[in-house]
Amino acid sequence: MDHTPTAAAAGTLTLGGDLQVNRLGFGAMRLTGPGIWGEPKDRETARRVLLRALELGINFIDTADAYGPDVNESLIAEALHPYPHGLVIATKGGLVRPGRDQWERRGSPAHLRQACEASLKRLRVERIDLYQFHAPDPRVRIEDSIGELAKLQQEGKIRHIGVSNFSVAELERVSEIVRIVSVQNRYNVTNRRSDDVIAYCEYRKIAFIPHSPLAAGEHVGRDSGSRELERIAKQHTMTTAQAAIAWLLARSPVMLPIPGTSSVAHLEENVAAAGISLA
């Protein structure tokens, strides 16, 4: 009998009242070239990671048109389409990549419409289950940006709308325009600046998706958060990466971590954290 832990051990949450997902997802960003730019070094390994994620019970995959750019979405479709029932693929628009290591905000309604329609084609779907506004553009009113996503939703091209890199004040502003079902902000044991956003999400029953959940190796004895992870890891006989994921899952019932990797072995290690209780 296979006793490999699966993402189902983390429990579930529901997005928008109708999309139930296991509370440990997969961030596909690292399935690109160095610097989140270009094709992955080994495309076949990247495909295997995606397929293994599904075998391990992951039914929420996060991507964006900026990853590659465009490469990540196309890879997901190549590996997984036709998508199995219950798989939620969330993508984002609102950042452009004029060059390697360059990320520019572009939140104009015209750009977001173009970006969404291009993502539909790359992902080979008629409707995107969760479309997230990648980051507010200081040159564009967020009401205008989100208003365009609301129009796309009304046209049936988007099922649910999420946002990323938003403050509570910004969430309040757009909540009067459309229902927001998820917020994706940087959050991990060493960076807790979105504590107030998590409280807001808990009150409104909105999913909180922590990006950089493992802090890309930041958990190495730098502060009290790092020491806390080391303590948890030793107490439960696990890696610090697993401790970081377990800590996030225990932090809030609306938390939906999406640790990413380009390695099948690391993917399996991360998913094993779903079954670890810190109680």
C-alpha positions in Angstrom: 0.0 0.0 0.0 1.3 3.5 -0.9 1.6 5.6 2.2 2.9 8.7 0.4 1.4 11.8 1.9 -0.8 13.8 -0.5 -2.0 17.4 -0.6 -5.4 16.3 0.7 -3.8 15.9 4.1 -3.8 19.7 4.4 -7.6 19.9 4.2 -9.6 21.9 1.8 -10.9 25.4 1.2 -13.4 26.8 -1.3 -12.8 29.6 -3.7 -15.7 31.7 -4.6 -18.2 29.3 -3.1 -17.9 26.7 -5.8 -14.2 25.6 -6.3 -13.0 23.3 -3.6 -9.2 22.7 -3.6 -6.8 21.0 -1.4 -5.1 23.6 0.9 -1.6 22.9 -0.5 -1.1 24.0 -4.1 1.8 24.3 -6.5 3.4 27.5 -7.8 4.6 26.8 -11.3 6.8 29.9 -11.6 10.1 28.0 -11.3 9.3 25.8 -14.2 11.0 28.3 -16.5 14.6 29.3 -17.2 16.9 31.1 -14.8 15.5 34.4 -13.6 12.0 33.2 -14.5 13.0 33.9 -18.1 12.8 31.6 -21.1 12.3 27.9 -21.5 13.1 25.5 -18.6 16.5 23.9 -18.8 14.9 20.5 -19.0 11.4 20.7 -20.4 10.7 17.0 -19.9 11.6 17.2 -16.2 9.3 20.2 -15.9 6.5 18.2 -17.4 7.2 15.4 -14.9 6.9 17.8 -12.0 3.5 18.9 -13.1 2.2 15.4 -13.6 3.6 14.3 -10.3 1.9 17.3 -8.6 -1.4 15.9 -9.8 -0.5 12.4 -8.6 0.2 13.9 -5.2 -3.3 15.4 -4.9 -2.5 18.9 -5.8 -5.5 20.4 -7.6 -4.5 24.1 -7.5 -1.7 25.4 -9.8 -0.6 29.0 -9.8 1.0 30.6 -12.8 1.2 34.0 -14.7 1.7 35.3 -18.2 4.9 37.1 -16.9 6.6 33.7 -16.1 8.8 33.1 -19.0 7.1 35.3 -20.2 4.3 33.1 -21.6 6.4 30.0 -21.3 4.8 28.8 -18.0 1.2 28.8 -19.1 2.1 27.0 -22.4 4.1 24.4 -20.5 1.1 23.7 -18.2 -1.2 23.2 -21.1 1.3 21.0 -22.9 1.7 18.7 -19.9 -1.8 18.6 -18.5 -4.4 19.4 -21.1 -7.1 18.1 -21.3 -7.3 19.0 -17.6 -8.7 16.5 -15.2 -12.0 17.4 -13.5 -11.4 19.5 -10.4 -8.1 21.0 -11.3 -8.0 24.7 -10.8 -5.4 26.7 -12.8 -5.0 30.2 -11.5 -3.1 32.7 -13.6 -2.2 36.4 -13.4 -1.9 39.5 -15.5 -0.6 43.0 -15.0 3.1 42.6 -15.2 5.2 42.7 -18.4 8.8 41.5 -19.0 10.7 43.7 -21.4 13.9 41.8 -20.5 15.5 39.3 -18.1 15.2 40.5 -14.4 12.8 43.2 -15.5 9.2 43.3 -14.1 7.0 46.3 -15.0 3.5 46.9 -13.8 0.9 47.5 -16.5 -2.6 47.7 -15.2 -4.5 49.5 -18.0 -7.8 48.0 -18.9 -6.6 47.5 -22.5 -3.5 45.6 -21.4 -5.4 43.4 -18.9 -8.0 42.5 -21.6 -5.3 41.6 -24.0 -3.3 39.6 -21.4 -6.4 37.6 -20.2 -7.4 36.7 -23.8 -3.8 35.6 -24.5 -3.8 33.5 -21.4 -7.0 31.8 -22.4 -5.3 30.7 -25.7 -2.1 29.5 -24.1 -3.9 27.6 -21.4 -6.4 26.2 -24.0 -9.5 27.1 -22.0 -12.6 29.1 -22.6 -12.7 30.4 -19.1 -10.0 31.0 -16.5 -11.1 29.7 -13.1 -9.2 32.3 -11.1 -7.6 35.3 -12.8 -5.5 37.5 -10.5 -4.5 41.1 -11.0 -0.7 40.8 -10.5 0.0 44.1 -8.9 -1.5 47.6 -8.8 -0.1 50.0 -11.4 0.6 53.5 -9.8 -0.4 55.1 -13.2 -3.8 53.5 -13.3 -6.7 53.6 -10.8 -7.1 50.2 -9.3 -10.9 50.6 -9.8 -10.2 50.8 -13.6 -8.0 47.8 -13.6 -10.4 45.6 -11.5 -13.4 47.1 -13.4 -12.0 45.6 -16.6 -11.6 42.2 -15.0 -15.2 42.5 -13.9 -16.2 43.0 -17.5 -14.2 40.0 -18.6 -16.0 38.0 -15.8 -19.4 39.2 -17.1 -18.4 38.0 -20.6 -17.7 34.5 -19.2 -13.9 34.7 -19.8 -13.1 34.7 -16.0 -14.8 32.6 -13.4 -13.4 34.3 -10.2 -11.2 37.3 -9.6 -8.2 37.5 -7.3 -5.6 40.2 -6.6 -1.9 40.2 -5.7 0.3 42.6 -3.8 -2.7 44.4 -2.3 -3.1 46.2 1.0 -6.3 46.1 3.1 -7.1 49.7 2.0 -6.9 48.6 -1.7 -9.0 45.5 -1.0 -11.7 47.7 0.5 -11.7 49.9 -2.6 -12.2 47.1 -5.1 -14.6 45.1 -3.0 -17.3 47.4 -4.0 -16.7 46.7 -7.7 -16.5 42.9 -7.7 -16.2 39.9 -5.4 -12.5 39.1 -4.7 -12.0 35.5 -3.8 -8.2 35.4 -3.2 -5.3 37.6 -2.3 -1.7 36.6 -3.1 0.9 38.5 -1.1 4.4 37.8 -0.1 4.2 36.0 3.3 6.3 33.6 5.2 7.7 33.0 8.7 10.3 35.8 8.3 8.0 38.2 6.4 4.7 38.8 8.2 3.8 42.2 6.9 0.5 41.0 5.5 -0.8 39.9 8.9 -3.6 42.5 8.6 -4.5 41.3 5.1 -4.8 37.7 6.5 -7.1 39.0 9.2 -9.2 40.7 6.5 -9.3 37.5 4.5 -10.4 35.5 7.4 -13.2 37.9 8.1 -14.3 38.0 4.5 -13.7 34.2 3.9 -11.2 35.0 1.1 -8.3 32.7 0.3 -4.8 34.0 1.2 -2.1 32.6 -1.1 1.3 33.3 0.3 3.9 33.8 -2.5 7.5 33.1 -1.6 6.2 30.7 1.1 9.7 29.3 1.6 11.4 32.7 1.3 13.8 31.2 -1.3 16.2 30.0 1.4 15.9 33.0 3.7 15.2 30.7 6.6 18.8 30.3 7.7 19.4 31.6 11.2 18.8 35.3 10.6 16.1 36.2 13.0 13.5 34.8 15.5 11.4 33.5 12.6 14.3 31.4 11.3 15.0 30.1 14.8 11.4 29.2 15.2 11.5 27.2 12.0 14.6 25.4 13.1 13.0 24.5 16.4 9.8 23.2 14.6 11.9 21.2 12.2 13.9 19.5 14.9 10.8 18.9 17.1 9.0 17.1 14.2 12.0 15.6 12.5 11.5 17.4 9.2 13.3 19.8 6.9 13.1 23.6 7.4 11.2 23.8 4.1 8.6 21.4 5.5 8.5 23.4 8.7 7.8 26.6 6.7 4.9 25.0 4.9 3.5 23.4 8.0 3.7 26.7 9.9 1.8 28.5 7.1 -0.9 25.8 7.1 -1.3 26.2 10.9 -1.2 30.0 10.7 -4.7 30.4 9.2 -7.6 28.3 7.8 -7.7 30.5 4.7 -4.1 30.0 3.9 -3.3 28.3 0.6 0.5 27.8 0.3 1.9 27.3 -3.2 5.5 26.2 -2.8 7.2 25.8 -6.1 10.1 23.8 -7.4 11.6 22.4 -10.6 12.5 19.1 -8.9 10.2 16.0 -8.4 12.1 15.1 -5.2 11.6 18.6 -3.7 8.0 18.5 -4.7 7.4 15.3 -2.9 9.2 16.7 0.2 7.0 19.8 0.1 3.8 17.8 -0.2 4.8 15.6 2.7 4.5 18.7 4.9 0.7 18.7 4.3 0.3 15.8 6.8 2.4 17.3 9.6 0.5 18.7 12.5 2.3 21.3 14.7 -0.2 20.9 17.6 
